[in-house]
Amino acid sequence: MSAYCFPVYNAYCAECAEGDGPHDYADDAAEWAANHNAENHNEDDRTDADYDHYKESLRDQQ
Ligand SMILES: [Zn+2]
């Protein structure tokens, strides 16, 4: 079997030094982050624009 690569997605909170992953799908990592923020940072009023920006920042880490 030959080598191959595939993307994975990690969620991480630098403030808490806590993360989750790797996940196969960006949405799974984003869901962890959203739940983490709601539980730890009172950011449950995030906007769709924030979510899109977050997904883009995840892609930039690849
Ligand atoms: Zn945190």
N, CA, C, O and the ligand as a Tripos MOL2 file, in Angstrom:
@<TRIPOS>MOLECULE
protein
  249   247    63     0     0
PROTEIN
NO_CHARGES

@<TRIPOS>ATOM
      1 N           0.8560   -1.2020    0.0000 N.3       1 MET1
      2 CA          0.0000    0.0000    0.0000 C.3       1 MET1
      3 C           0.8810    1.2370    0.0000 C.2       1 MET1
      4 O           1.8200    1.3360    0.7910 O.2       1 MET1
      5 N           0.5860    2.1680   -0.8740 N.am      2 SER2
      6 CA          1.4040    3.3720   -0.9820 C.3       2 SER2
      7 C           0.9600    4.4250    0.0300 C.2       2 SER2
      8 O          -0.1380    4.3790    0.5840 O.2       2 SER2
      9 N           1.8590    5.3650    0.2380 N.am      3 ALA3
     10 CA          1.5850    6.4170    1.2200 C.3       3 ALA3
     11 C           0.5450    7.3890    0.6910 C.2       3 ALA3
     12 O           0.3830    7.5690   -0.5160 O.2       3 ALA3
     13 N          -0.1420    7.9960    1.6150 N.am      4 TYR4
     14 CA         -1.1180    9.0200    1.2360 C.3       4 TYR4
     15 C          -1.2470    9.9920    2.3930 C.2       4 TYR4
     16 O          -0.7780    9.7140    3.4970 O.2       4 TYR4
     17 N          -1.8670   11.1090    2.1520 N.am      5 CYS5
     18 CA         -2.1250   12.0540    3.2310 C.3       5 CYS5
     19 C          -3.5890   12.4330    3.2280 C.2       5 CYS5
     20 O          -4.2750   12.3270    2.2110 O.2       5 CYS5
     21 N          -4.0490   12.8690    4.3600 N.am      6 PHE6
     22 CA         -5.4420   13.2700    4.4710 C.3       6 PHE6
     23 C          -5.5370   14.3830    5.5100 C.2       6 PHE6
     24 O          -4.7400   14.4280    6.4480 O.2       6 PHE6
     25 N          -6.5070   15.2790    5.3460 N.am      7 PRO7
     26 CA         -6.6550   16.3860    6.3030 C.3       7 PRO7
     27 C          -7.3810   15.9410    7.5680 C.2       7 PRO7
     28 O          -8.3130   15.1390    7.5170 O.2       7 PRO7
     29 N          -6.9450   16.4690    8.6830 N.am      8 VAL8
     30 CA         -7.6740   16.2790    9.9280 C.3       8 VAL8
     31 C          -7.8740   17.6540   10.5690 C.2       8 VAL8
     32 O          -7.1820   18.6160   10.2400 O.2       8 VAL8
     33 N          -8.8110   17.7200   11.4670 N.am      9 TYR9
     34 CA         -9.1660   18.9900   12.0840 C.3       9 TYR9
     35 C          -9.0640   18.8690   13.5990 C.2       9 TYR9
     36 O          -9.6470   17.9770   14.2150 O.2       9 TYR9
     37 N          -8.3040   19.7970   14.1810 N.am     10 ASN10
     38 CA         -8.1660   19.8330   15.6200 C.3      10 ASN10
     39 C          -8.8170   21.0960   16.1700 C.2      10 ASN10
     40 O          -8.6870   22.1810   15.6030 O.2      10 ASN10
     41 N          -9.5130   20.9310   17.2750 N.am     11 ALA11
     42 CA        -10.0330   22.0910   17.9890 C.3      11 ALA11
     43 C          -9.1210   22.3400   19.1750 C.2      11 ALA11
     44 O          -8.6860   21.3930   19.8310 O.2      11 ALA11
     45 N          -8.8260   23.6020   19.4590 N.am     12 TYR12
     46 CA         -7.9170   23.9190   20.5590 C.3      12 TYR12
     47 C          -8.2570   25.2790   21.1290 C.2      12 TYR12
     48 O          -8.5540   26.2190   20.3910 O.2      12 TYR12
     49 N          -8.2100   25.3770   22.4570 N.am     13 CYS13
     50 CA         -8.3850   26.6550   23.1270 C.3      13 CYS13
     51 C          -7.0770   26.9930   23.8250 C.2      13 CYS13
     52 O          -6.7130   26.3510   24.8100 O.2      13 CYS13
     53 N          -6.3670   27.9980   23.3180 N.am     14 ALA14
     54 CA         -5.0700   28.3750   23.8870 C.3      14 ALA14
     55 C          -5.2330   28.8820   25.3140 C.2      14 ALA14
     56 O          -4.3610   28.6720   26.1570 O.2      14 ALA14
     57 N          -6.3370   29.5420   25.5780 N.am     15 GLU15
     58 CA         -6.5610   30.1110   26.9060 C.3      15 GLU15
     59 C          -6.6500   29.0070   27.9560 C.2      15 GLU15
     60 O          -6.1440   29.1570   29.0690 O.2      15 GLU15
     61 N          -7.2910   27.9040   27.6000 N.am     16 CYS16
     62 CA         -7.4790   26.7960   28.5340 C.3      16 CYS16
     63 C          -6.4260   25.7030   28.3410 C.2      16 CYS16
     64 O          -6.3510   24.7670   29.1370 O.2      16 CYS16
     65 N          -5.6120   25.8190   27.2850 N.am     17 ALA17
     66 CA         -4.6590   24.7680   26.9240 C.3      17 ALA17
     67 C          -5.3690   23.4260   26.8630 C.2      17 ALA17
     68 O          -4.9200   22.4260   27.4220 O.2      17 ALA17
     69 N          -6.4880   23.4460   26.1650 N.am     18 GLU18
     70 CA         -7.3570   22.2660   26.0970 C.3      18 GLU18
     71 C          -7.8300   22.1160   24.6570 C.2      18 GLU18
     72 O          -8.1360   23.1010   23.9840 O.2      18 GLU18
     73 N          -7.8840   20.8880   24.2030 N.am     19 GLY19
     74 CA         -8.3020   20.6980   22.8220 C.3      19 GLY19
     75 C          -8.9800   19.3610   22.6170 C.2      19 GLY19
     76 O          -9.1670   18.5800   23.5500 O.2      19 GLY19
     77 N          -9.3460   19.1190   21.3600 N.am     20 ASP20
     78 CA        -10.0390   17.8900   21.0320 C.3      20 ASP20
     79 C          -9.7300   17.5320   19.5810 C.2      20 ASP20
     80 O          -9.6430   18.4120   18.7240 O.2      20 ASP20
     81 N          -9.5700   16.2870   19.3190 N.am     21 GLY21
     82 CA         -9.3070   15.8730   17.9570 C.3      21 GLY21
     83 C          -8.1480   14.8850   17.8860 C.2      21 GLY21
     84 O          -7.6680   14.4440   18.9300 O.2      21 GLY21
     85 N          -7.6890   14.5290   16.7120 N.am     22 PRO22
     86 CA         -8.1640   15.0720   15.4220 C.3      22 PRO22
     87 C          -9.5290   14.5420   15.0050 C.2      22 PRO22
     88 O          -9.9100   13.4140   15.3180 O.2      22 PRO22
     89 N         -10.2400   15.3850   14.2980 N.am     23 HIS23
     90 CA        -11.5290   15.0110   13.7260 C.3      23 HIS23
     91 C         -11.3920   14.9180   12.2150 C.2      23 HIS23
     92 O         -10.5830   15.6220   11.6110 O.2      23 HIS23
     93 N         -12.1840   14.0490   11.6130 N.am     24 ASP24
     94 CA        -12.1740   13.9220   10.1580 C.3      24 ASP24
     95 C         -12.8660   15.1010    9.4850 C.2      24 ASP24
     96 O         -12.5940   15.4120    8.3250 O.2      24 ASP24
     97 N         -13.7660   15.7560   10.2230 N.am     25 TYR25
     98 CA        -14.5510   16.8260    9.6030 C.3      25 TYR25
     99 C         -14.4050   18.1210   10.3920 C.2      25 TYR25
    100 O         -14.4020   18.1180   11.6230 O.2      25 TYR25
    101 N         -14.2830   19.2250    9.6660 N.am     26 ALA26
    102 CA        -14.1430   20.5320   10.3020 C.3      26 ALA26
    103 C         -15.3320   20.8190   11.2180 C.2      26 ALA26
    104 O         -15.1730   21.4090   12.2860 O.2      26 ALA26
    105 N         -16.5160   20.4000   10.7930 N.am     27 ASP27
    106 CA        -17.7000   20.6840   11.5920 C.3      27 ASP27
    107 C         -17.6330   20.0260   12.9620 C.2      27 ASP27
    108 O         -18.1400   20.5780   13.9390 O.2      27 ASP27
    109 N         -17.0100   18.8440   13.0460 N.am     28 ASP28
    110 CA        -16.9020   18.1730   14.3410 C.3      28 ASP28
    111 C         -15.9990   18.9600   15.2770 C.2      28 ASP28
    112 O         -16.2980   19.1010   16.4620 O.2      28 ASP28
    113 N         -14.8900   19.4740   14.7450 N.am     29 ALA29
    114 CA        -13.9940   20.2800   15.5620 C.3      29 ALA29
    115 C         -14.6680   21.5900   15.9550 C.2      29 ALA29
    116 O         -14.5440   22.0480   17.0900 O.2      29 ALA29
    117 N         -15.3830   22.1860   15.0040 N.am     30 ALA30
    118 CA        -16.0750   23.4450   15.2800 C.3      30 ALA30
    119 C         -17.1460   23.2490   16.3440 C.2      30 ALA30
    120 O         -17.3770   24.1360   17.1660 O.2      30 ALA30
    121 N         -17.8000   22.0920   16.3310 N.am     31 GLU31
    122 CA        -18.8310   21.8320   17.3340 C.3      31 GLU31
    123 C         -18.2160   21.7510   18.7280 C.2      31 GLU31
    124 O         -18.7870   22.2620   19.6910 O.2      31 GLU31
    125 N         -17.0380   21.1030   18.8370 N.am     32 TRP32
    126 CA        -16.3570   21.0490   20.1290 C.3      32 TRP32
    127 C         -16.0460   22.4630   20.5970 C.2      32 TRP32
    128 O         -16.2810   22.8090   21.7550 O.2      32 TRP32
    129 N         -15.5140   23.2820   19.6870 N.am     33 ALA33
    130 CA        -15.1370   24.6460   20.0430 C.3      33 ALA33
    131 C         -16.3600   25.4480   20.4810 C.2      33 ALA33
    132 O         -16.3030   26.1990   21.4550 O.2      33 ALA33
    133 N         -17.4550   25.2850   19.7620 N.am     34 ALA34
    134 CA        -18.6700   26.0210   20.1120 C.3      34 ALA34
    135 C         -19.1660   25.6060   21.4860 C.2      34 ALA34
    136 O         -19.5620   26.4490   22.2900 O.2      34 ALA34
    137 N         -19.1440   24.2990   21.7550 N.am     35 ASN35
    138 CA        -19.5750   23.8170   23.0690 C.3      35 ASN35
    139 C         -18.6220   24.2900   24.1520 C.2      35 ASN35
    140 O         -19.0550   24.6870   25.2340 O.2      35 ASN35
    141 N         -17.3240   24.2510   23.8650 N.am     36 HIS36
    142 CA        -16.3250   24.6910   24.8350 C.3      36 HIS36
    143 C         -16.5300   26.1620   25.1690 C.2      36 HIS36
    144 O         -16.4980   26.5500   26.3360 O.2      36 HIS36
    145 N         -16.7400   26.9690   24.1500 N.am     37 ASN37
    146 CA        -16.9320   28.4010   24.3800 C.3      37 ASN37
    147 C         -18.2150   28.6600   25.1630 C.2      37 ASN37
    148 O         -18.2430   29.5030   26.0590 O.2      37 ASN37
    149 N         -19.2620   27.9400   24.8250 N.am     38 ALA38
    150 CA        -20.5250   28.1310   25.5190 C.3      38 ALA38
    151 C         -20.3890   27.7750   26.9990 C.2      38 ALA38
    152 O         -20.9700   28.4300   27.8640 O.2      38 ALA38
    153 N         -19.5990   26.7110   27.2770 N.am     39 GLU39
    154 CA        -19.4710   26.2510   28.6550 C.3      39 GLU39
    155 C         -18.4270   27.0370   29.4410 C.2      39 GLU39
    156 O         -18.5590   27.1980   30.6540 O.2      39 GLU39
    157 N         -17.3840   27.5320   28.7580 N.am     40 ASN40
    158 CA        -16.2500   28.1240   29.4690 C.3      40 ASN40
    159 C         -16.0450   29.6140   29.2230 C.2      40 ASN40
    160 O         -15.3930   30.2860   30.0210 O.2      40 ASN40
    161 N         -16.5830   30.1280   28.1510 N.am     41 HIS41
    162 CA        -16.2660   31.5080   27.7950 C.3      41 HIS41
    163 C         -17.4930   32.3660   27.5170 C.2      41 HIS41
    164 O         -17.3670   33.5100   27.0800 O.2      41 HIS41
    165 N         -18.6680   31.8250   27.7640 N.am     42 ASN42
    166 CA        -19.8970   32.5960   27.5850 C.3      42 ASN42
    167 C         -19.9660   33.2420   26.2140 C.2      42 ASN42
    168 O         -20.3580   34.4000   26.0710 O.2      42 ASN42
    169 N         -19.5780   32.4740   25.2160 N.am     43 GLU43
    170 CA        -19.6120   32.9870   23.8530 C.3      43 GLU43
    171 C         -20.6660   32.2530   23.0390 C.2      43 GLU43
    172 O         -20.4790   32.0010   21.8480 O.2      43 GLU43
    173 N         -21.7600   31.9150   23.6790 N.am     44 ASP44
    174 CA        -22.8020   31.1600   22.9820 C.3      44 ASP44
    175 C         -23.6260   32.0580   22.0580 C.2      44 ASP44
    176 O         -24.5310   31.5780   21.3750 O.2      44 ASP44
    177 N         -23.3210   33.3450   22.0340 N.am     45 ASP45
    178 CA        -24.0340   34.2400   21.1300 C.3      45 ASP45
    179 C         -23.2090   34.5260   19.8820 C.2      45 ASP45
    180 O         -23.3530   35.5760   19.2560 O.2      45 ASP45
    181 N         -22.3450   33.5810   19.5310 N.am     46 ARG46
    182 CA        -21.5020   33.7670   18.3460 C.3      46 ARG46
    183 C         -22.3670   33.9180   17.0940 C.2      46 ARG46
    184 O         -23.4920   33.4210   17.0330 O.2      46 ARG46
    185 N         -21.8270   34.6030   16.1200 N.am     47 THR47
    186 CA        -22.5510   34.8260   14.8720 C.3      47 THR47
    187 C         -22.1000   33.8320   13.8150 C.2      47 THR47
    188 O         -21.0820   33.1580   13.9720 O.2      47 THR47
    189 N         -22.8660   33.7500   12.7430 N.am     48 ASP48
    190 CA        -22.4630   32.8890   11.6330 C.3      48 ASP48
    191 C         -21.1310   33.3490   11.0430 C.2      48 ASP48
    192 O         -20.3320   32.5270   10.5950 O.2      48 ASP48
    193 N         -20.8920   34.6630   11.0430 N.am     49 ALA49
    194 CA        -19.6360   35.1890   10.5070 C.3      49 ALA49
    195 C         -18.4650   34.6950   11.3610 C.2      49 ALA49
    196 O         -17.4130   34.3420   10.8270 O.2      49 ALA49
    197 N         -18.6420   34.6690   12.6750 N.am     50 ASP50
    198 CA        -17.5960   34.1560   13.5540 C.3      50 ASP50
    199 C         -17.3180   32.6920   13.2450 C.2      50 ASP50
    200 O         -16.1650   32.2640   13.2170 O.2      50 ASP50
    201 N         -18.3740   31.9320   13.0160 N.am     51 TYR51
    202 CA        -18.2240   30.5150   12.7300 C.3      51 TYR51
    203 C         -17.4670   30.3060   11.4210 C.2      51 TYR51
    204 O         -16.5830   29.4530   11.3400 O.2      51 TYR51
    205 N         -17.8140   31.0790   10.4060 N.am     52 ASP52
    206 CA        -17.1150   30.9670    9.1300 C.3      52 ASP52
    207 C         -15.6480   31.3210    9.2930 C.2      52 ASP52
    208 O         -14.7760   30.6520    8.7370 O.2      52 ASP52
    209 N         -15.3750   32.3780   10.0590 N.am     53 HIS53
    210 CA        -13.9830   32.7810   10.2830 C.3      53 HIS53
    211 C         -13.2360   31.6760   11.0180 C.2      53 HIS53
    212 O         -12.0740   31.3960   10.7220 O.2      53 HIS53
    213 N         -13.9050   31.0570   11.9680 N.am     54 TYR54
    214 CA        -13.2710   29.9780   12.7180 C.3      54 TYR54
    215 C         -12.9170   28.8130   11.7980 C.2      54 TYR54
    216 O         -11.8300   28.2430   11.8970 O.2      54 TYR54
    217 N         -13.8320   28.4660   10.9130 N.am     55 LYS55
    218 CA        -13.5700   27.3550   10.0020 C.3      55 LYS55
    219 C         -12.3880   27.6870    9.0940 C.2      55 LYS55
    220 O         -11.5580   26.8250    8.8040 O.2      55 LYS55
    221 N         -12.3150   28.9580    8.6440 N.am     56 GLU56
    222 CA        -11.1970   29.3640    7.7920 C.3      56 GLU56
    223 C          -9.8860   29.2870    8.5670 C.2      56 GLU56
    224 O          -8.8650   28.8840    8.0100 O.2      56 GLU56
    225 N          -9.9000   29.6650    9.8300 N.am     57 SER57
    226 CA         -8.6690   29.6230   10.6170 C.3      57 SER57
    227 C          -8.2140   28.1760   10.8110 C.2      57 SER57
    228 O          -7.0150   27.9070   10.8770 O.2      57 SER57
    229 N          -9.1580   27.2540   10.9010 N.am     58 LEU58
    230 CA         -8.7970   25.8450   11.0140 C.3      58 LEU58
    231 C          -8.0910   25.3880    9.7410 C.2      58 LEU58
    232 O          -7.0830   24.6830    9.7950 O.2      58 LEU58
    233 N          -8.6370   25.8010    8.5920 N.am     59 ARG59
    234 CA         -8.0390   25.4060    7.3250 C.3      59 ARG59
    235 C          -6.6260   25.9550    7.1980 C.2      59 ARG59
    236 O          -5.7500   25.2910    6.6430 O.2      59 ARG59
    237 N          -6.3960   27.1670    7.7110 N.am     60 ASP60
    238 CA         -5.0900   27.8010    7.5830 C.3      60 ASP60
    239 C          -4.0230   27.0360    8.3560 C.2      60 ASP60
    240 O          -2.8340   27.1710    8.0710 O.2      60 ASP60
    241 N          -4.4380   26.2380    9.3260 N.am     61 GLN61
    242 CA         -3.4620   25.5000   10.1480 C.3      61 GLN61
    243 C          -2.9630   24.2500    9.4380 C.2      61 GLN61
    244 O          -2.0030   23.6260    9.8900 O.2      61 GLN61
    245 N          -3.5970   23.8790    8.3420 N.am     62 GLN62
    246 CA         -3.2070   22.6420    7.6710 C.3      62 GLN62
    247 C          -1.8250   22.7810    7.0610 C.2      62 GLN62
    248 O          -1.3220   21.8370    6.4500 O.2      62 GLN62
    249 ZN        -11.2050   27.7080   26.7290 Zn       63 ZN63
@<TRIPOS>BOND
     1     1     2 1
     2     2     3 1
     3     3     4 2
     4     3     5 am
     5     5     6 1
     6     6     7 1
     7     7     8 2
     8     7     9 am
     9     9    10 1
    10    10    11 1
    11    11    12 2
    12    11    13 am
    13    13    14 1
    14    14    15 1
    15    15    16 2
    16    15    17 am
    17    17    18 1
    18    18    19 1
    19    19    20 2
    20    19    21 am
    21    21    22 1
    22    22    23 1
    23    23    24 2
    24    23    25 am
    25    25    26 1
    26    26    27 1
    27    27    28 2
    28    27    29 am
    29    29    30 1
    30    30    31 1
    31    31    32 2
    32    31    33 am
    33    33    34 1
    34    34    35 1
    35    35    36 2
    36    35    37 am
    37    37    38 1
    38    38    39 1
    39    39    40 2
    40    39    41 am
    41    41    42 1
    42    42    43 1
    43    43    44 2
    44    43    45 am
    45    45    46 1
    46    46    47 1
    47    47    48 2
    48    47    49 am
    49    49    50 1
    50    50    51 1
    51    51    52 2
    52    51    53 am
    53    53    54 1
    54    54    55 1
    55    55    56 2
    56    55    57 am
    57    57    58 1
    58    58    59 1
    59    59    60 2
    60    59    61 am
    61    61    62 1
    62    62    63 1
    63    63    64 2
    64    63    65 am
    65    65    66 1
    66    66    67 1
    67    67    68 2
    68    67    69 am
    69    69    70 1
    70    70    71 1
    71    71    72 2
    72    71    73 am
    73    73    74 1
    74    74    75 1
    75    75    76 2
    76    75    77 am
    77    77    78 1
    78    78    79 1
    79    79    80 2
    80    79    81 am
    81    81    82 1
    82    82    83 1
    83    83    84 2
    84    83    85 am
    85    85    86 1
    86    86    87 1
    87    87    88 2
    88    87    89 am
    89    89    90 1
    90    90    91 1
    91    91    92 2
    92    91    93 am
    93    93    94 1
    94    94    95 1
    95    95    96 2
    96    95    97 am
    97    97    98 1
    98    98    99 1
    99    99   100 2
   100    99   101 am
   101   101   102 1
   102   102   103 1
   103   103   104 2
   104   103   105 am
   105   105   106 1
   106   106   107 1
   107   107   108 2
   108   107   109 am
   109   109   110 1
   110   110   111 1
   111   111   112 2
   112   111   113 am
   113   113   114 1
   114   114   115 1
   115   115   116 2
   116   115   117 am
   117   117   118 1
   118   118   119 1
   119   119   120 2
   120   119   121 am
   121   121   122 1
   122   122   123 1
   123   123   124 2
   124   123   125 am
   125   125   126 1
   126   126   127 1
   127   127   128 2
   128   127   129 am
   129   129   130 1
   130   130   131 1
   131   131   132 2
   132   131   133 am
   133   133   134 1
   134   134   135 1
   135   135   136 2
   136   135   137 am
   137   137   138 1
   138   138   139 1
   139   139   140 2
   140   139   141 am
   141   141   142 1
   142   142   143 1
   143   143   144 2
   144   143   145 am
   145   145   146 1
   146   146   147 1
   147   147   148 2
   148   147   149 am
   149   149   150 1
   150   150   151 1
   151   151   152 2
   152   151   153 am
   153   153   154 1
   154   154   155 1
   155   155   156 2
   156   155   157 am
   157   157   158 1
   158   158   159 1
   159   159   160 2
   160   159   161 am
   161   161   162 1
   162   162   163 1
   163   163   164 2
   164   163   165 am
   165   165   166 1
   166   166   167 1
   167   167   168 2
   168   167   169 am
   169   169   170 1
   170   170   171 1
   171   171   172 2
   172   171   173 am
   173   173   174 1
   174   174   175 1
   175   175   176 2
   176   175   177 am
   177   177   178 1
   178   178   179 1
   179   179   180 2
   180   179   181 am
   181   181   182 1
   182   182   183 1
   183   183   184 2
   184   183   185 am
   185   185   186 1
   186   186   187 1
   187   187   188 2
   188   187   189 am
   189   189   190 1
   190   190   191 1
   191   191   192 2
   192   191   193 am
   193   193   194 1
   194   194   195 1
   195   195   196 2
   196   195   197 am
   197   197   198 1
   198   198   199 1
   199   199   200 2
   200   199   201 am
   201   201   202 1
   202   202   203 1
   203   203   204 2
   204   203   205 am
   205   205   206 1
   206   206   207 1
   207   207   208 2
   208   207   209 am
   209   209   210 1
   210   210   211 1
   211   211   212 2
   212   211   213 am
   213   213   214 1
   214   214   215 1
   215   215   216 2
   216   215   217 am
   217   217   218 1
   218   218   219 1
   219   219   220 2
   220   219   221 am
   221   221   222 1
   222   222   223 1
   223   223   224 2
   224   223   225 am
   225   225   226 1
   226   226   227 1
   227   227   228 2
   228   227   229 am
   229   229   230 1
   230   230   231 1
   231   231   232 2
   232   231   233 am
   233   233   234 1
   234   234   235 1
   235   235   236 2
   236   235   237 am
   237   237   238 1
   238   238   239 1
   239   239   240 2
   240   239   241 am
   241   241   242 1
   242   242   243 1
   243   243   244 2
   244   243   245 am
   245   245   246 1
   246   246   247 1
   247   247   248 2
@<TRIPOS>SUBSTRUCTURE
     1 MET1         2 RESIDUE 1 A MET
     2 SER2         6 RESIDUE 1 A SER
     3 ALA3        10 RESIDUE 1 A ALA
     4 TYR4        14 RESIDUE 1 A TYR
     5 CYS5        18 RESIDUE 1 A CYS
     6 PHE6        22 RESIDUE 1 A PHE
     7 PRO7        26 RESIDUE 1 A PRO
     8 VAL8        30 RESIDUE 1 A VAL
     9 TYR9        34 RESIDUE 1 A TYR
    10 ASN10       38 RESIDUE 1 A ASN
    11 ALA11       42 RESIDUE 1 A ALA
    12 TYR12       46 RESIDUE 1 A TYR
    13 CYS13       50 RESIDUE 1 A CYS
    14 ALA14       54 RESIDUE 1 A ALA
    15 GLU15       58 RESIDUE 1 A GLU
    16 CYS16       62 RESIDUE 1 A CYS
    17 ALA17       66 RESIDUE 1 A ALA
    18 GLU18       70 RESIDUE 1 A GLU
    19 GLY19       74 RESIDUE 1 A GLY
    20 ASP20       78 RESIDUE 1 A ASP
    21 GLY21       82 RESIDUE 1 A GLY
    22 PRO22       86 RESIDUE 1 A PRO
    23 HIS23       90 RESIDUE 1 A HIS
    24 ASP24       94 RESIDUE 1 A ASP
    25 TYR25       98 RESIDUE 1 A TYR
    26 ALA26      102 RESIDUE 1 A ALA
    27 ASP27      106 RESIDUE 1 A ASP
    28 ASP28      110 RESIDUE 1 A ASP
    29 ALA29      114 RESIDUE 1 A ALA
    30 ALA30      118 RESIDUE 1 A ALA
    31 GLU31      122 RESIDUE 1 A GLU
    32 TRP32      126 RESIDUE 1 A TRP
    33 ALA33      130 RESIDUE 1 A ALA
    34 ALA34      134 RESIDUE 1 A ALA
    35 ASN35      138 RESIDUE 1 A ASN
    36 HIS36      142 RESIDUE 1 A HIS
    37 ASN37      146 RESIDUE 1 A ASN
    38 ALA38      150 RESIDUE 1 A ALA
    39 GLU39      154 RESIDUE 1 A GLU
    40 ASN40      158 RESIDUE 1 A ASN
    41 HIS41      162 RESIDUE 1 A HIS
    42 ASN42      166 RESIDUE 1 A ASN
    43 GLU43      170 RESIDUE 1 A GLU
    44 ASP44      174 RESIDUE 1 A ASP
    45 ASP45      178 RESIDUE 1 A ASP
    46 ARG46      182 RESIDUE 1 A ARG
    47 THR47      186 RESIDUE 1 A THR
    48 ASP48      190 RESIDUE 1 A ASP
    49 ALA49      194 RESIDUE 1 A ALA
    50 ASP50      198 RESIDUE 1 A ASP
    51 TYR51      202 RESIDUE 1 A TYR
    52 ASP52      206 RESIDUE 1 A ASP
    53 HIS53      210 RESIDUE 1 A HIS
    54 TYR54      214 RESIDUE 1 A TYR
    55 LYS55      218 RESIDUE 1 A LYS
    56 GLU56      222 RESIDUE 1 A GLU
    57 SER57      226 RESIDUE 1 A SER
    58 LEU58      230 RESIDUE 1 A LEU
    59 ARG59      234 RESIDUE 1 A ARG
    60 ASP60      238 RESIDUE 1 A ASP
    61 GLN61      242 RESIDUE 1 A GLN
    62 GLN62      246 RESIDUE 1 A GLN
    63 ZN63       249 GROUP 0 **** ****
